[in-house]
Amino acid sequence: MKNITDFEDLLIEKYGKVGTPARDKYEAGSMAFRLGVMLKEARQESNITQKQLAEKTGTKKSYISRIENGKSDIQISTFQKLIEIGLEKQLNISIV
């Protein structure tokens, strides 16, 4: 760990370079976690429960919980439905 100077170095040390199987698995899990956090924060700002969000979008409370806890992958179309229909907010995606 002597040569680690930033977060990317730490990721390479622990999971390998981008494109390796271990790193790809980490990146996928990281994205699921970040989307879950974003959903939870937006839901709480809207003052609705997981159950209410599930009812508005035709999903289950347990599914919302799994997403918010980063334990379930989510398709962009489903995420968009939760944000735009369930929370009545706009989802913007950018590529940088």
JOPELIN-V237278 format. One line per field, one symbol per residue. ss: DSSP state (A for helix, B for strand, O for the rest). psi: psi as a letter, one per 30 degrees, with the letter a starting at -180 (. if undefined). burial: I if it has 24 or more other C-alpha atoms within 12 Angstrom, else O. A space follows every 50 residues. Layout:
ss->???
psi->???
burial->???
//
This chain:
ss->OOOOOOAAAAAAAAAOOOOOAAAAAAAAAAAAAAAAAAAAAAAAAOOOOA AAAAAAAOOOAAAAAAAAOOOOOOOAAAAAAAAAAAOOOOOOOOOO
psi->gegkfaeeeeeeeefllkfleeeeeeeeeeeeeeeeeeeeeeeeefhlle eeeeefggakeeeeeeefgggklkleeeeeeeeeeefhlkkkklk.
burial->OOOOOOOOOOOOOOOOOOOOOOOOOOOOOOIIIOIIOOIIOIIOOOOOII OOIIOOIOOOOOIIIOIIIIOIIIOOOIIOIIIOOIIOOOOOOOOO
//
